[in-house]
Amino acid sequence: MSVAAALIYWVIIALWLAVLTTISVAFVRNPRTFGAVRLLLSVIVIDTVRNIIENLYFGLYFGGQYGLFPAAIVGVLGNPSYLILPKVMNAVAACSVLGLLVLRWLPQASKERADADADLREKTGALNQEAEERRRLFETSLDLILVTDRGGIFVRVSPSSLATIGYRPEEMIGHSGAEFIYPRDLDPTRREMQLARTGRHTRNFETRYVHKSGRTVPLAWSGVWSEPEQKHFFFGRDMTERKAAEEQLWRLAHFDQLTGLPNRVSLQKDIDIILQERAGDLARPMTVATLDLDGFKDVNDTLGHPVGDRLLQEVARRLTSISDKTRVYRLGEDEFVLLMENCGDPLVAGDIVETILKRLTAQFDLDGHQVFIAASVGIAIAPAHGSNVDDLLANADLALYDAKAAGGRSYRLYVPTLRARAKHRRELDTELRRACAKQEFVLYFQPQVRSSDGTVIGAEALLRWHHPERGLLAPGAFIDALCESAVAIETGRWILVSACKAAASWRAKGLPPVRMGVNLFPAQFRNGSLLQDVEYALSESGLPPEALELEITENIALGREEGTLSPLKALRAKGIGIAFDDFGTGYASLSYLTRYPLTRIKIDKSFIQKIGAQCAAEDTAIVRSIIVMGRNLGLEVIAEGVETIAQAEFLKAEGCQELQGFLFSKPLPADAFERFLQSGMSDASGADIKLPRLAG
């Protein structure tokens, strides 16, 4: 044997050492990577060690023969006793491997096979369950599930197709989707399918399908294209109910639910569209007429809201029947708007409105009730009276307000002075709020005398305003605005308390007791606190109830009987007097004199001014009638605005018990009125001016 043959053993030893090193390093770095192959590695290790020892033995033996190692090695290793060692090693290795196979590999292999089978069964069961769930989902889904090929042919259809579009799955499979899609939606659907094939997920696109009954069904789709299967998968949800709900919400937002007319939102949108289309085109004007019913609140209060609702519905019907070219809107409560396109002539608009007003004055038969109403209308024409929605409607409202202020039952065309008046009202209201906060109001008192002897028996509290810039203002400059102001109630309470305190203080000083007359605001009845306010004023001042007289006017009485009568009756029961001021100047029925708990009638000065030395009989007829009527009803009568002795003599002769006017005194501040009472027959300056001596 050559040296090369001897060296082969050492090459084999090196290779097996490399194998053993590689296995050891790999095991040390990550033992878990071996897992179930550890048995195989153990066998390899045993065989490797055996091979290394065996080849080491023969490598040393033959290396000693050829001079690579000391010759003595040959004698030692050549001993027959040692030559048997490699064979023993082979036998030991074989037994070790056999033992490992029997004791470790076979049980471990069985366990791993059992684990593998269990894992396979578990995964198979999960897959089967998932497949079953998908099948059930497909079978029971309320949404429509469609699977189509590349050409749009249905290859699978969910059973929900019957409930959704009226077709069974078998009636659709094999057919093209184009046979079921609404024709106008075919092209958008094809575009969505093309986009899906580019890898884009299709979501929330809508396509209408034609139901078997012929109606269209809106469906919202989502889907995906599967490139491996070359199929489209689509999920469609029926949007019929949602569309109906959206339509209902849209109608709620744009239409009045009671009358079915378009509402304010629709009006503003329509006007805005028209104005934008006709911007700068003066040849295409437009008229807006704001209409408000007169006396509608009375219908609600007396006949109830159901009848009021029926009235509004009937009014809407009459308005919409006027002309096909006139659009009608309801803004709320009893306010309507008429929109007349291509109408810019005030005379034409006026004629249309006149026709409307006449139709509304005709009798309404509502659930057995005969109802009569009227209306007021404000007209604005675009672009002359406004180039945008807000200005046009605001100016129409100003014209409506002017028609209402004129007594209603008519229409007014907007003019620029109305805006100036509205601005003045806003500024005046702001000043009135400031005046109330800074206590700029003051009371003046005008004496009321007995016609028989000229004795002062009463005083009327009259409001004045110490304006910081305009000086002392009489009620005519602000009282109408104050009645509508938010501070009317607070001011009315202050007047009550201040007037009662003044009368009580004069009594406390020993002056002749006078009856204190206080004018009431309509707002004091509307808020329902009048009774409490009067009781507080009397309690705070100590004035006896019979020394207070409350004055109401026709604008308080008219239309508010329920809210007015109850507190007035309660006040009268306490001994407080109730006077009807400015009687005969308005529309109050004579029946008011019997229904209301009145104690006195005040004849308006407009009738007294007609009385003179050379006056005609007809000029005094109303005054005589009022005096006689008051006497017959058991009411006292007082005449306002008496300025001449002739007027006073006439009133005394006719039986008018009390007089009031400049003939006796102008309205005086509290301290001046007090001096007036102290002097008896002198004015506040102290000059001895006797009250006129009346005949008798």
Secondary structure, DSSP 8 states (H G I E B T S, - for coil): --HHHHHHHHHHHHHHHHHHHHHHHHHHH-GGGTGGGHHHHHHHHHHHHHHHHHHHHHHHHHHHHTTSS-THHHHHHT-HHHHHHHHHHHHHHHHHHHHHIIIIIHHHHHHHHHHHHHHHHHHHHHHHHHHHHHHHHHHH-SSEEEEEETTSBEEEE-TTHHHHHS--HHHHTTSBGGGTB-GGGHHHHHHHHHHHHTT--EEEEEEEEE-TTS-EEEEEEEEEEETTTTEEEEEEEE-HHHHHHHHHHHHHHHB-TTT--B-HHHHHHHHHHHHHHTTT-TTS-EEEEEEEEESHHHHHHHH-HHHHHHHHHHHHHHHHTS-TTEEEEEEETTEEEEEEET---HHHHHHHHHHHHHHHHS-EEETTEEE--EEEEEEEEETTT-SSHHHHHHHHHHHHHHHHHTTSSSEEE--HHHHHHHHHHHHHHHHHHHHHHTT-EEEEEEEEEETTT--EEEEEEEEEEEETTTEEE-GGGTHHHHHHSTTHHHHHHHHHHHHHHHHHHHHHTT----EEEEE--THHHHTS-HHHHHHHHHHHH---GGGEEEEE-HHHHTT-HHHHHHHHHHHHHTT-EEEEEEETSS---TTHHHHS--SEEEE-HHHHTT--TT--HHHHHHHHHHHHHHHHTT-EEEE----SHHHHHHHHHHT--EE-STTT---EEHHHHHHHHHHSSS-TT-----------
